[in-house]
Amino acid sequence: MRMFVVAVVTMIVLATAGSLVLNAVQEPADVAFTTKGARPDLAEAPG
């Protein structure tokens, strides 16, 4: 029973650490895939 509790606690610690690392590394999609040329600038549009 003690090994099971140790395994569960270990998995909780690893999942929490992984979540924190991914939140620190990943960028939101609107930031990661946006460049100046990706959006039309309506102020400079002809017409």
C-alpha positions as CSV (number, residue, x, y, z in Angstrom):
1,M,0.0,0.0,0.0
2,R,2.9,2.4,0.8
3,M,4.3,1.9,-2.7
4,F,1.0,2.8,-4.3
5,V,0.8,6.0,-2.3
6,V,4.3,6.9,-3.3
7,A,3.5,6.3,-6.9
8,V,0.4,8.5,-6.8
9,V,2.2,11.3,-5.1
10,T,5.1,11.0,-7.6
11,M,2.6,11.2,-10.5
12,I,0.9,14.3,-9.0
13,V,4.3,16.0,-8.6
14,L,5.4,15.1,-12.1
15,A,2.1,16.3,-13.6
16,T,2.2,19.6,-11.7
17,A,5.8,20.2,-12.8
18,G,5.0,19.4,-16.4
19,S,2.1,21.7,-16.4
20,L,4.2,24.6,-14.9
21,V,6.9,24.0,-17.5
22,L,4.5,23.9,-20.4
23,N,2.7,27.1,-19.2
24,A,6.1,28.9,-19.0
25,V,7.2,27.7,-22.5
26,Q,4.1,27.9,-24.7
27,E,2.8,31.0,-26.2
28,P,-0.9,31.6,-27.1
29,A,-1.7,30.9,-30.8
30,D,-2.6,34.6,-31.5
31,V,0.9,35.6,-30.4
32,A,2.9,32.6,-31.8
33,F,1.4,32.7,-35.3
34,T,1.1,36.4,-35.9
35,T,3.4,38.5,-38.1
36,K,3.0,42.0,-39.4
37,G,2.2,40.6,-42.8
38,A,-0.5,38.3,-41.5
39,R,-3.1,41.0,-40.9
40,P,-4.3,43.6,-43.3
41,D,-3.7,47.1,-42.2
42,L,-7.0,48.8,-43.0
43,A,-5.6,52.3,-42.5
44,E,-3.3,51.8,-45.5
45,A,-5.9,50.0,-47.7
46,P,-6.7,51.7,-51.0
47,G,-10.2,52.9,-51.4
